[in-house]
Amino acid sequence: MPQPTSSSHAGCAHAHPVHARATPAQAGERNTRQRTAIRAAMAAEGRPLSPPEVLQAAQKLVPRIGIATVYRNIKAMVEAGELVAVPLPGDRVYYELADKAVHHHHHFRCNQCEKVFDIHGCDDTFATLLPPGFVLTTHDVTLYGLCAACSAAARVRPGKKR
């Protein structure tokens, strides 16, 4: 397998490794219906997912799939270059399809439902925030707040403290 390279944006630490995407057979893995369901669930959701979210989405296609199978397949899919880890500070690791991670982007995590969403684009003005003499070499940004669904639900239930 070719050596991973990095896709990066000037001054961005959030570059994900880029791998030549191996098929499960090329990576020495069987293309099982569970793996197919996990891949389909990740593509359908279109955002980074935690293993429990992967389980819930994959169970729509393979109802008897279990969490151990999900973890085992996620590990194999990361090793094969199909998925990349999206670690968030102080939180669990989420995963996204490697082809989505090729382009520089950041993430938004909803404080209420704990879902993670991709934020496309990047503010190139971070260097202007630095004290004189400092040089920006990398950055990683995670935004936190309420997603559209949770903020709409909060507006429907006024007076409830968050």
Backbone bond lengths (Angstrom), bond angles and torsions (degrees), N, CA, C in turn:
res aa  C-N    CA-C-N  psi(-1)  N-CA   C-N-CA  omega(-1)  CA-C   N-CA-C  phi
1 M - - - 1.463 - - 1.517 108.28 -
2 P 1.334 119.12 138.23 1.464 121.64 179.55 1.519 111.49 -61.39
3 Q 1.314 114.40 154.14 1.457 119.71 177.47 1.510 109.93 -66.20
4 P 1.342 117.41 139.87 1.455 118.77 177.12 1.517 110.29 -66.71
5 T 1.294 115.12 145.05 1.456 121.13 172.85 1.504 106.40 -117.25
6 S 1.286 117.42 176.26 1.459 118.69 178.98 1.507 110.01 -114.13
7 S 1.299 114.30 139.47 1.452 121.36 170.22 1.514 103.99 -96.78
8 S 1.307 117.36 120.15 1.451 115.56 -176.94 1.505 111.18 -137.83
9 H 1.261 113.39 162.41 1.448 124.86 179.16 1.516 103.59 -117.86
10 A 1.295 119.77 140.58 1.457 122.15 -176.06 1.522 111.71 -44.74
11 G 1.320 115.90 121.90 1.449 120.81 177.21 1.509 114.62 74.30
12 C 1.303 119.44 21.44 1.455 121.25 -175.60 1.513 111.71 -110.28
13 A 1.308 116.74 123.12 1.453 121.27 174.96 1.508 110.15 -82.22
14 H 1.301 116.49 -11.90 1.448 120.63 -171.25 1.514 112.03 -88.34
15 A 1.328 117.11 25.94 1.451 119.59 175.86 1.515 108.05 -75.42
16 H 1.304 116.49 133.59 1.447 121.36 178.10 1.509 109.00 -94.55
17 P 1.336 118.09 149.83 1.448 118.79 174.47 1.524 109.90 -64.06
18 V 1.306 114.79 143.99 1.451 120.06 178.30 1.521 107.01 -110.34
19 H 1.300 117.31 123.58 1.446 122.00 -179.74 1.510 109.14 -116.93
20 A 1.329 115.32 148.79 1.451 117.51 168.14 1.518 104.60 -67.83
21 R 1.298 116.61 121.68 1.461 121.04 -173.14 1.525 109.80 -70.53
22 A 1.296 116.12 116.28 1.454 121.49 178.04 1.519 109.54 -88.82
23 T 1.308 115.04 144.38 1.459 117.68 171.80 1.516 106.84 -73.24
24 P 1.327 119.21 159.49 1.458 119.83 178.08 1.528 112.43 -54.72
25 A 1.335 117.25 -38.67 1.462 120.02 179.82 1.523 111.29 -65.41
26 Q 1.354 117.28 -39.96 1.454 121.00 178.14 1.513 111.22 -65.42
27 A 1.313 116.75 -31.61 1.462 121.16 -179.19 1.525 111.19 -86.92
28 G 1.336 117.08 5.92 1.455 120.28 179.49 1.519 112.64 79.13
29 E 1.314 117.48 17.64 1.460 121.97 -178.13 1.518 109.80 -112.41
30 R 1.302 115.35 148.34 1.456 120.05 174.86 1.523 108.97 -80.74
31 N 1.318 115.27 142.43 1.459 119.76 176.46 1.532 107.42 -90.22
32 T 1.314 116.11 83.96 1.454 121.74 -176.24 1.518 110.98 -83.39
33 R 1.323 116.62 166.24 1.468 119.06 177.34 1.524 110.17 -65.78
34 Q 1.343 117.99 -28.78 1.462 120.08 176.73 1.530 110.47 -66.36
35 R 1.336 116.23 -45.12 1.463 119.93 179.41 1.523 109.97 -65.08
36 T 1.323 116.76 -40.61 1.457 120.96 177.58 1.528 110.39 -61.29
37 A 1.326 117.01 -40.68 1.469 121.28 178.47 1.520 111.24 -65.85
38 I 1.312 117.22 -40.31 1.467 121.20 178.94 1.523 109.69 -64.46
39 R 1.315 117.10 -46.14 1.461 121.80 179.09 1.536 110.08 -60.57
40 A 1.323 116.47 -45.02 1.468 121.00 -179.89 1.530 110.97 -64.94
41 A 1.320 116.83 -39.83 1.471 120.98 179.13 1.524 110.66 -64.17
42 M 1.329 116.66 -43.33 1.468 120.52 179.31 1.533 110.19 -62.88
43 A 1.319 116.68 -42.97 1.470 120.46 -179.53 1.531 110.84 -67.20
44 A 1.329 116.82 -41.85 1.462 120.80 -177.90 1.527 111.62 -65.68
45 E 1.326 117.01 -40.70 1.467 120.09 -179.23 1.527 111.02 -70.91
46 G 1.326 117.28 -35.05 1.460 120.94 175.50 1.509 115.40 65.51
47 R 1.323 117.56 26.09 1.465 121.94 179.44 1.524 107.75 -153.75
48 P 1.321 118.03 164.93 1.457 119.44 176.92 1.534 110.74 -62.19
49 L 1.329 115.76 139.64 1.460 121.25 -179.02 1.517 110.94 -125.49
50 S 1.325 115.76 146.38 1.463 121.27 171.26 1.526 107.05 -82.33
51 P 1.332 118.55 160.38 1.464 119.07 177.62 1.538 114.04 -54.22
52 P 1.342 120.41 -42.38 1.469 118.05 176.14 1.536 113.28 -61.83
53 E 1.336 117.63 -34.05 1.461 120.39 176.52 1.527 110.70 -68.80
54 V 1.340 116.53 -39.02 1.460 120.61 176.29 1.527 109.05 -60.57
55 L 1.335 116.95 -45.17 1.466 121.58 178.95 1.522 110.73 -57.02
56 Q 1.314 116.48 -50.75 1.467 120.83 -177.63 1.526 111.31 -60.06
57 A 1.321 117.41 -43.35 1.466 120.73 -179.25 1.528 111.23 -71.15
58 A 1.330 117.58 -40.26 1.465 121.08 -178.58 1.527 111.71 -69.56
59 Q 1.337 117.25 -29.25 1.461 120.56 179.50 1.531 112.45 -65.37
60 K 1.314 117.92 -18.09 1.470 120.70 175.30 1.522 110.22 -67.74
61 L 1.339 115.95 -26.85 1.463 121.44 -179.30 1.528 112.45 -100.37
62 V 1.322 116.10 -37.01 1.470 122.40 179.31 1.533 106.49 -130.97
63 P 1.329 117.00 87.84 1.468 120.57 -171.97 1.526 115.23 -55.63
64 R 1.324 118.75 -30.02 1.467 120.21 -175.77 1.525 114.43 -93.21
65 I 1.333 117.52 7.76 1.464 119.69 178.51 1.533 108.67 -64.70
66 G 1.322 116.68 141.48 1.458 121.16 -178.24 1.522 112.07 -112.27
67 I 1.307 115.58 167.42 1.471 120.89 -177.05 1.526 111.64 -64.94
68 A 1.337 118.63 -35.64 1.470 120.28 178.51 1.528 110.26 -63.09
69 T 1.323 116.61 -39.42 1.465 121.15 177.78 1.521 110.20 -65.16
70 V 1.314 116.75 -40.14 1.461 120.71 178.32 1.525 109.73 -62.27
71 Y 1.321 118.33 -49.31 1.472 120.94 179.83 1.531 111.07 -60.62
72 R 1.318 117.65 -43.74 1.470 121.94 -179.17 1.533 110.37 -62.06
73 N 1.324 116.37 -43.55 1.459 120.07 -179.63 1.523 112.02 -71.60
74 I 1.319 118.04 -37.90 1.467 120.09 175.90 1.522 109.67 -59.43
75 K 1.318 116.89 -45.81 1.476 120.99 179.37 1.521 110.34 -58.57
76 A 1.326 117.31 -47.04 1.463 121.14 -179.96 1.526 111.35 -65.34
77 M 1.325 116.90 -38.27 1.458 120.51 -179.16 1.525 111.92 -70.61
78 V 1.332 117.66 -32.68 1.464 121.11 173.97 1.534 108.67 -66.89
79 E 1.326 116.99 -46.12 1.465 120.85 179.72 1.523 111.80 -62.31
80 A 1.324 117.53 -32.57 1.464 122.06 179.42 1.525 112.43 -82.44
81 G 1.331 117.53 -5.99 1.456 120.74 179.60 1.519 113.99 83.78
82 E 1.331 117.96 11.44 1.463 121.37 179.03 1.525 112.24 -81.70
83 L 1.333 116.67 -33.50 1.462 123.22 179.78 1.523 109.40 -122.92
84 V 1.319 115.91 154.72 1.463 121.46 171.19 1.522 108.56 -126.28
85 A 1.304 115.14 147.95 1.458 121.64 178.05 1.525 109.22 -77.57
86 V 1.330 115.78 143.32 1.460 122.97 175.14 1.530 106.11 -122.14
87 P 1.333 116.40 85.91 1.467 118.43 179.34 1.526 110.26 -77.86
88 L 1.315 116.53 133.39 1.457 121.09 175.81 1.527 107.81 -113.26
89 P 1.321 117.34 138.55 1.463 119.98 -178.38 1.532 112.23 -54.64
90 G 1.318 116.50 127.11 1.461 121.50 176.54 1.514 114.32 70.41
91 D 1.315 118.43 17.36 1.462 121.36 -175.88 1.524 109.19 -135.85
92 R 1.321 115.62 173.80 1.461 121.42 175.64 1.526 109.31 -67.96
93 V 1.322 115.61 170.01 1.455 120.80 176.67 1.527 108.33 -89.91
94 Y 1.298 115.12 134.84 1.456 122.93 174.56 1.525 106.89 -106.34
95 Y 1.313 117.46 166.24 1.457 121.69 -178.96 1.521 109.49 -133.96
96 E 1.345 115.21 146.91 1.450 119.84 175.49 1.520 108.94 -138.87
97 L 1.327 115.41 159.00 1.455 120.72 178.48 1.522 109.45 -61.90
98 A 1.313 116.35 136.53 1.460 121.26 -175.71 1.522 112.54 -60.13
99 D 1.326 117.66 -34.83 1.465 118.36 -178.88 1.526 112.05 -67.72
100 K 1.321 118.63 -22.92 1.478 121.10 174.71 1.520 110.69 -78.50
101 A 1.330 116.56 -27.75 1.462 121.12 -175.07 1.520 112.90 -83.25
102 V 1.321 118.14 -4.92 1.456 121.32 -178.97 1.519 110.93 -63.94
103 H 1.312 117.29 -37.43 1.460 121.31 -177.83 1.523 110.31 -91.47
104 H 1.314 115.93 137.79 1.461 121.44 -178.90 1.531 110.10 -58.82
105 H 1.302 115.25 130.14 1.460 120.51 176.22 1.519 109.03 -160.12
106 H 1.312 115.54 169.97 1.451 122.54 178.56 1.518 108.43 -121.92
107 H 1.323 116.33 -174.40 1.469 119.58 -175.13 1.526 112.00 -132.85
108 F 1.317 114.84 154.73 1.458 124.20 174.58 1.520 106.50 -121.41
109 R 1.335 117.05 130.32 1.460 121.35 177.85 1.518 108.56 -116.55
110 C 1.322 115.36 125.65 1.458 120.63 178.77 1.532 108.95 -76.05
111 N 1.309 116.21 127.50 1.467 120.92 -179.56 1.521 112.50 -69.38
112 Q 1.322 117.28 -21.37 1.460 119.75 -176.33 1.531 112.10 -93.10
113 C 1.317 118.06 -57.95 1.473 120.38 -176.58 1.525 112.28 -89.69
114 E 1.319 117.55 -11.09 1.463 125.20 178.11 1.524 113.98 67.70
115 K 1.330 117.51 15.45 1.455 120.24 175.37 1.523 108.94 -76.61
116 V 1.326 115.00 151.06 1.459 121.73 178.78 1.523 108.47 -114.15
117 F 1.321 116.18 138.35 1.458 122.57 -177.79 1.521 109.01 -127.39
118 D 1.320 116.65 149.65 1.455 121.44 175.39 1.520 110.26 -76.90
119 I 1.323 116.00 140.21 1.461 123.57 172.42 1.524 105.21 -114.82
120 H 1.304 117.00 115.68 1.456 120.58 -177.64 1.510 109.65 -90.07
121 G 1.300 115.22 144.72 1.450 120.33 -178.96 1.518 110.72 94.23
122 C 1.294 114.80 172.94 1.461 119.89 -175.50 1.521 108.74 -156.54
123 D 1.297 115.92 141.37 1.457 122.02 176.42 1.527 108.02 -85.48
124 D 1.302 116.77 112.73 1.467 121.01 -177.52 1.522 113.64 -83.45
125 T 1.327 118.00 13.81 1.467 119.51 -176.27 1.532 112.91 -99.47
126 F 1.335 118.02 11.32 1.469 119.74 -178.54 1.526 112.17 -57.64
127 A 1.312 118.20 -36.73 1.464 120.99 -178.21 1.519 111.93 -60.73
128 T 1.328 117.85 -27.60 1.468 120.20 -179.64 1.528 111.84 -71.71
129 L 1.323 117.67 -14.19 1.462 121.51 179.37 1.528 112.82 -84.64
130 L 1.315 116.57 -12.13 1.459 120.68 -174.97 1.530 112.53 -78.30
131 P 1.331 116.05 149.90 1.470 119.38 173.46 1.538 109.95 -64.01
132 P 1.319 117.41 157.31 1.471 121.09 179.06 1.533 111.22 -54.30
133 G 1.319 115.86 135.60 1.454 121.21 177.67 1.526 113.97 91.20
134 F 1.316 118.25 -13.86 1.465 121.13 178.77 1.530 108.65 -80.77
135 V 1.328 116.05 148.69 1.456 121.52 179.17 1.522 108.39 -125.32
136 L 1.306 116.35 123.87 1.462 121.74 178.02 1.523 109.06 -80.62
137 T 1.317 116.29 126.93 1.467 120.12 177.33 1.524 111.93 -112.58
138 T 1.326 117.63 -29.82 1.463 120.38 -179.21 1.522 109.32 -152.99
139 H 1.328 115.06 164.96 1.467 119.66 171.36 1.519 109.38 -158.08
140 D 1.301 114.69 159.27 1.452 122.70 176.15 1.521 105.99 -146.30
141 V 1.313 116.95 127.56 1.456 120.81 -174.79 1.522 110.10 -122.18
142 T 1.311 115.76 129.11 1.459 121.76 170.71 1.521 106.69 -125.19
143 L 1.318 116.04 124.41 1.457 121.27 178.22 1.524 108.39 -96.73
144 Y 1.315 116.77 146.39 1.463 122.42 -178.97 1.524 109.18 -127.57
145 G 1.306 116.60 144.69 1.459 121.29 178.48 1.511 109.58 169.15
146 L 1.324 116.94 -146.39 1.460 121.90 178.23 1.523 109.15 -113.32
147 C 1.334 116.39 132.43 1.464 120.51 176.03 1.530 108.55 -70.29
148 A 1.321 116.15 173.38 1.467 120.59 -177.21 1.522 111.54 -59.02
149 A 1.335 117.57 -43.71 1.466 120.50 -178.08 1.533 111.12 -65.52
150 C 1.317 116.82 -43.78 1.474 119.78 -178.40 1.526 111.59 -71.74
151 S 1.334 117.49 -35.98 1.469 118.06 178.86 1.525 110.16 -70.27
152 A 1.338 117.78 -34.50 1.471 120.60 176.18 1.527 110.09 -66.15
153 A 1.320 116.82 -41.85 1.469 120.61 178.64 1.518 110.71 -65.10
154 A 1.322 117.55 -35.59 1.468 121.12 178.61 1.518 111.09 -66.99
155 R 1.341 117.15 -34.99 1.470 121.04 178.78 1.524 110.38 -69.50
156 V 1.336 117.11 -30.39 1.473 121.56 179.99 1.518 110.84 -72.94
157 R 1.335 116.51 -29.77 1.471 121.03 -178.16 1.526 109.68 -109.92
158 P 1.312 119.45 69.59 1.465 120.31 -178.86 1.534 110.65 -63.29
159 G 1.310 114.08 149.61 1.461 120.14 176.99 1.509 113.66 88.88
160 K 1.338 117.77 -11.98 1.464 119.87 178.14 1.508 108.38 -82.40
161 K 1.320 117.07 126.91 1.465 121.41 -177.95 1.509 109.71 -79.81
162 R 1.322 114.09 140.90 1.467 120.54 178.11 1.483 110.35 -101.98
